[in-house]
Amino acid sequence: MKSIWIVFFCLLVVSGTGCGSNNRIQDRIRLTNNLSIDILPDWAPDGTQIAFVRREEDNNNAHQVFAVHVLNQIEEELLNNETSYRIDGLGWLPDGEEIAFLIFGGDVGPAVGILSYIQGEIPPPSILKMEVLRGLGDRAFVWNFEWSSSGEEIAIIRNYDDSIAPGLYTVKRDNTELQQITQGYGAWGPSWSPDGNRIVFEHIGEIDPNDTVFMSDENGEIYTIKVDGTELFQVTNHIANDSEPEWSPAGDWIAFVSERDGNKELYVIRPDGRELTRLTEEEADDYSPTWSPDGTQIAFVSERDGNPELYIMDVPE
């Protein structure tokens, strides 16, 4: 049995919506406003809040996990990480009662852990249960992940067994049945289709098996592939970099980040490559899109006010 390194952050949620127009978005809401760096947003399945990671500019580690309520922008601290851990990935599980995240650093390294909180009480800043799982081999390393809508499978990016290059895999929640999906090229940033049959990802270059370090000069493009590794399909084709794809809840659009206009901006496109639509037009970078559960809004990170903060935009029908 092969295992992966992922951290599970479990909590009881404390409670508190199409595309197609060529008009750029005008309605935006600023969710966070501070001097810190707010990154890695992920919309909760019930639509009421968005989880994200906050860190200070002078400290790349000791990340904190927050949730911000969409209606009133009130923030709730979920994890005050006073250790040297770095959080490199975050995502709600489909039941809305757990948040999973990748953790690195300290005396743990990549690991699987569980944090349990009591609703309405201040979360303790400690991991109540930690299990470090090994079995991928000395060179194995997990970079990012996303849960399927069923909650039973996880799409992960980890290096190939015979290469340092990152590839796309799937694995069961109990860390069994590790399946390699891509081969011969680098992959990044997976996102499941709502029906669980396909995965969209960033294709980041062909692999030289003799390389000891994966360095790609190719620009990223958006591709989809069936979960059995067949029917690879190229969605975007541009000399600039396309990245961070996110499948819409209805499955009819893919949001992504492109640098085709000189900096990082948000776009949507049909899964078959039609109807490319630009959503943002700023001199500063916009990136890390995450859909609302009903598909009417997108939350994202923007640096338009000088530092990375969270915004919401309406998506036109």
C-alpha positions as CSV (number, residue, x, y, z in Angstrom):
1,M,0.0,0.0,0.0
2,K,1.3,3.4,-0.9
3,S,0.6,6.5,1.1
4,I,0.6,10.3,0.6
5,W,1.5,13.2,2.9
6,I,-1.5,15.4,3.4
7,V,-2.7,17.2,6.6
8,F,-6.3,16.9,7.5
9,F,-7.7,19.8,9.5
10,C,-11.1,18.7,11.0
11,L,-13.6,21.1,12.6
12,L,-17.2,21.8,13.1
13,V,-18.1,24.7,10.9
14,V,-19.2,27.8,12.7
15,S,-21.9,29.3,10.4
16,G,-22.6,32.7,9.8
17,T,-24.0,31.6,-6.0
18,G,-22.9,31.0,-15.0
19,C,-20.8,32.6,-17.4
20,G,-21.1,33.5,-21.0
21,S,-21.0,37.3,-21.3
22,N,-18.1,39.0,-22.9
23,N,-18.5,42.0,-20.5
24,R,-15.8,42.3,-17.9
25,I,-16.8,42.1,-14.3
26,Q,-17.5,45.3,-12.5
27,D,-19.0,44.2,-9.2
28,R,-16.2,43.3,-6.8
29,I,-16.1,43.0,-3.0
30,R,-12.9,43.3,-1.0
31,L,-13.0,40.6,1.7
32,T,-9.7,41.2,3.6
33,N,-7.9,44.5,4.3
34,N,-4.6,44.3,6.2
35,L,-0.8,44.5,5.8
36,S,-0.4,40.7,5.8
37,I,-0.3,38.3,2.9
38,D,-3.6,36.5,2.3
39,I,-3.4,33.5,-0.1
40,L,-4.9,30.1,-1.1
41,P,-8.6,30.9,-0.8
42,D,-11.2,28.1,-0.9
43,W,-14.9,28.6,-0.8
44,A,-16.9,26.5,1.7
45,P,-19.4,24.1,0.3
46,D,-22.3,25.9,2.1
47,G,-21.2,29.2,0.5
48,T,-21.1,31.2,3.7
49,Q,-17.3,31.6,4.2
50,I,-14.0,31.3,2.5
51,A,-11.0,29.7,4.1
52,F,-7.5,31.1,3.4
53,V,-4.0,31.2,4.6
54,R,-2.4,34.3,6.1
55,R,1.3,35.0,6.7
56,E,3.4,38.0,7.5
57,E,5.7,39.4,4.8
58,D,8.8,38.9,6.8
59,N,8.0,35.3,7.8
60,N,7.5,32.7,5.1
61,N,6.6,30.1,7.7
62,A,4.2,30.2,10.8
63,H,1.2,30.5,8.6
64,Q,-2.3,31.0,10.0
65,V,-5.6,29.6,8.8
66,F,-8.6,31.9,8.7
67,A,-12.2,31.9,7.4
68,V,-13.9,35.1,6.3
69,H,-17.6,35.3,6.2
70,V,-18.8,36.4,2.7
71,L,-21.8,38.5,3.8
72,N,-20.1,40.7,6.5
73,Q,-16.4,40.1,5.9
74,I,-15.9,39.1,9.6
75,E,-12.8,36.9,10.0
76,E,-12.5,33.9,12.2
77,E,-9.1,32.4,13.1
78,L,-9.1,28.7,12.8
79,L,-5.4,27.9,13.4
80,N,-2.8,30.1,14.9
81,N,0.4,28.4,13.8
82,E,3.1,29.4,16.3
83,T,5.5,26.8,15.0
84,S,7.7,26.9,11.9
85,Y,5.2,25.0,9.8
86,R,4.4,26.3,6.3
87,I,1.0,25.6,4.7
88,D,1.3,25.1,1.0
89,G,-2.2,24.0,0.1
90,L,-5.7,24.2,1.6
91,G,-9.2,22.9,0.7
92,W,-12.6,22.2,2.2
93,L,-13.8,18.6,2.1
94,P,-17.2,18.2,0.4
95,D,-19.1,17.8,3.7
96,G,-18.0,21.2,4.8
97,E,-17.0,20.0,8.2
98,E,-13.3,19.5,7.5
99,I,-10.5,21.5,5.9
100,A,-7.4,19.6,4.5
101,F,-4.1,21.3,4.1
102,L,-0.5,20.5,3.2
103,I,2.0,21.2,5.9
104,F,5.8,21.4,5.7
105,G,8.6,22.2,8.1
106,G,9.3,22.0,11.8
107,D,10.0,18.5,13.1
108,V,7.2,16.9,11.0
109,G,7.8,17.5,7.3
110,P,5.0,16.6,5.0
111,A,2.5,14.8,7.2
112,V,-1.1,13.7,7.9
113,G,-2.6,15.3,11.0
114,I,-6.1,15.9,12.5
115,L,-7.1,18.9,14.4
116,S,-10.5,18.6,16.2
117,Y,-12.3,21.7,17.5
118,I,-15.4,22.3,19.5
119,Q,-18.0,24.5,17.9
120,G,-18.1,28.0,19.4
121,E,-14.9,27.7,21.3
122,I,-11.5,29.2,20.4
123,P,-9.6,26.5,18.5
124,P,-6.5,25.3,20.4
125,P,-3.3,26.1,18.3
126,S,-2.1,22.5,18.6
127,I,-2.4,19.3,16.6
128,L,-4.4,16.8,18.7
129,K,-3.5,13.9,16.6
130,M,-0.6,13.6,14.1
131,E,0.3,10.6,11.9
132,V,3.2,10.8,9.6
133,L,2.7,8.4,6.7
134,R,5.5,7.2,4.6
135,G,5.7,4.7,1.7
136,L,6.2,6.8,-1.4
137,G,9.9,6.3,-1.4
138,D,12.8,8.6,-0.5
139,R,12.3,10.9,-3.5
140,A,8.5,11.2,-3.3
141,F,7.0,14.6,-2.5
142,V,3.5,16.0,-2.7
143,W,3.0,19.6,-3.9
144,N,-0.7,20.2,-4.2
145,F,-4.1,18.4,-4.1
146,E,-7.8,18.6,-4.5
147,W,-10.7,16.5,-3.2
148,S,-13.2,14.9,-5.5
149,S,-16.9,15.9,-5.0
150,S,-17.6,12.5,-3.5
151,G,-14.9,13.1,-0.9
152,E,-13.6,9.6,-1.5
153,E,-10.7,10.4,-3.8
154,I,-7.9,13.0,-3.9
155,A,-6.1,14.3,-7.0
156,I,-2.5,15.0,-6.1
157,I,0.6,16.4,-7.7
158,R,3.7,14.4,-6.7
159,N,6.9,13.6,-8.4
160,Y,7.1,10.5,-10.7
161,D,8.8,7.4,-9.4
162,D,11.6,7.8,-12.0
163,S,11.8,11.6,-12.1
164,I,11.9,14.7,-10.0
165,A,9.2,16.2,-12.3
166,P,5.7,16.6,-10.9
167,G,2.9,14.4,-12.2
168,L,-0.8,13.9,-11.7
169,Y,-2.1,11.0,-9.5
170,T,-5.2,10.0,-7.7
171,V,-5.5,8.3,-4.4
172,K,-8.2,7.1,-2.1
173,R,-8.9,9.0,1.1
174,D,-7.5,6.1,3.2
175,N,-4.2,6.5,1.2
176,T,-4.7,3.3,-0.9
177,E,-4.9,2.7,-4.6
178,L,-2.4,5.3,-5.7
179,Q,-3.0,5.7,-9.5
180,Q,-0.7,7.5,-12.0
181,I,-2.7,9.6,-14.4
182,T,-0.2,11.6,-16.5
183,Q,3.2,10.5,-17.9
184,G,6.0,12.1,-19.9
185,Y,5.2,15.7,-18.9
186,G,4.9,17.9,-15.9
187,A,1.5,18.6,-14.3
188,W,0.3,21.1,-11.7
189,G,-2.8,22.5,-10.0
190,P,-5.5,19.8,-10.4
191,S,-9.3,20.4,-10.3
192,W,-12.0,17.8,-10.6
193,S,-15.0,18.0,-12.9
194,P,-18.2,17.9,-10.9
195,D,-19.1,14.4,-12.2
196,G,-15.6,13.1,-11.1
197,N,-14.8,11.8,-14.6
198,R,-12.2,14.3,-15.6
199,I,-9.4,16.4,-14.1
200,V,-8.3,19.8,-15.4
201,F,-4.6,20.7,-14.7
202,E,-1.7,22.9,-16.0
203,H,0.6,21.1,-18.4
204,I,4.1,22.4,-17.7
205,G,6.5,20.8,-20.1
206,E,7.9,17.6,-21.4
207,I,10.2,15.5,-19.2
208,D,13.9,14.6,-19.8
209,P,14.4,11.4,-17.8
210,N,18.0,12.2,-17.3
211,D,17.3,15.5,-15.5
212,T,18.0,15.5,-11.8
213,V,16.1,18.8,-11.5
214,F,12.9,19.5,-13.4
215,M,13.3,22.8,-15.2
216,S,10.7,23.6,-18.0
217,D,11.1,26.4,-20.5
218,E,7.7,25.8,-21.8
219,N,4.7,28.0,-21.0
220,G,1.9,26.4,-19.0
221,E,-1.3,25.3,-20.9
222,I,-4.6,24.1,-19.6
223,Y,-5.5,20.5,-20.3
224,T,-8.2,18.0,-19.2
225,I,-7.8,14.2,-18.9
226,K,-10.1,11.3,-17.9
227,V,-9.3,9.8,-14.5
228,D,-8.2,6.6,-16.2
229,G,-5.4,8.6,-18.0
230,T,-7.1,8.6,-21.4
231,E,-8.5,11.3,-23.6
232,L,-6.0,14.1,-22.9
233,F,-7.4,17.3,-24.3
234,Q,-5.7,20.7,-24.7
235,V,-8.1,23.6,-23.6
236,T,-5.8,26.6,-24.1
237,N,-3.1,27.4,-26.6
238,H,-1.1,30.6,-26.2
239,I,2.6,31.6,-25.9
240,A,1.9,33.1,-22.5
241,N,1.5,31.1,-19.3
242,D,-1.9,29.7,-18.4
243,S,-2.3,28.2,-14.9
244,E,-4.5,27.6,-11.8
245,P,-7.5,26.0,-13.5
246,E,-10.7,25.6,-11.5
247,W,-13.7,23.7,-12.8
248,S,-17.1,25.5,-12.2
249,P,-19.7,23.7,-10.0
250,A,-21.9,23.1,-13.0
251,G,-19.0,21.8,-15.1
252,D,-19.7,24.2,-18.0
253,W,-16.7,26.6,-17.4
254,I,-13.1,26.5,-16.3
255,A,-11.7,29.6,-14.5
256,F,-7.9,30.0,-14.9
257,V,-5.1,32.6,-14.6
258,S,-3.3,33.8,-17.8
259,E,-0.4,36.2,-18.4
260,R,-1.3,36.7,-22.0
261,D,-2.0,40.4,-21.4
262,G,1.2,41.1,-19.6
263,N,0.4,40.2,-16.0
264,K,-1.8,37.6,-14.2
265,E,-5.5,38.1,-14.9
266,L,-8.5,35.9,-14.5
267,Y,-10.3,34.2,-17.4
268,V,-13.0,31.6,-18.0
269,I,-13.3,29.2,-20.9
270,R,-15.5,26.3,-21.9
271,P,-14.0,22.9,-21.3
272,D,-13.8,22.4,-25.1
273,G,-11.8,25.5,-25.5
274,R,-14.5,27.8,-26.8
275,E,-15.7,31.2,-25.5
276,L,-12.6,32.6,-23.8
277,T,-13.7,35.5,-21.6
278,R,-11.5,37.8,-19.6
279,L,-12.8,38.7,-16.2
280,T,-10.2,41.1,-14.7
281,E,-8.2,43.9,-16.1
282,E,-5.7,45.3,-13.5
283,E,-2.1,46.5,-13.6
284,A,-1.5,44.3,-10.5
285,D,-1.8,40.5,-10.5
286,D,-5.1,38.7,-9.9
287,Y,-4.9,34.9,-9.3
288,S,-6.0,31.8,-7.3
289,P,-9.7,31.7,-8.4
290,T,-12.2,29.7,-6.4
291,W,-15.9,29.3,-7.4
292,S,-18.9,29.9,-5.1
293,P,-20.9,26.7,-4.8
294,D,-23.7,28.0,-7.0
295,G,-21.3,29.2,-9.7
296,T,-22.4,32.9,-9.7
297,Q,-19.2,34.3,-8.0
298,I,-15.5,33.8,-8.0
299,A,-13.2,34.6,-5.0
300,F,-9.6,35.4,-5.8
301,V,-6.3,36.9,-4.6
302,S,-5.4,40.4,-5.9
303,E,-2.4,42.6,-5.4
304,R,-4.2,45.7,-6.7
305,D,-3.9,47.4,-3.3
306,G,-0.2,46.7,-2.8
307,N,-0.3,43.3,-1.1
308,P,-2.2,40.0,-1.7
309,E,-5.7,40.2,-0.4
310,L,-9.0,38.4,-1.1
311,Y,-11.8,39.7,-3.4
312,I,-15.1,38.4,-4.7
313,M,-16.5,39.2,-8.2
314,D,-19.9,38.4,-9.7
315,V,-19.8,36.2,-12.8
316,P,-22.2,37.3,-15.5
317,E,-24.9,35.0,-16.7
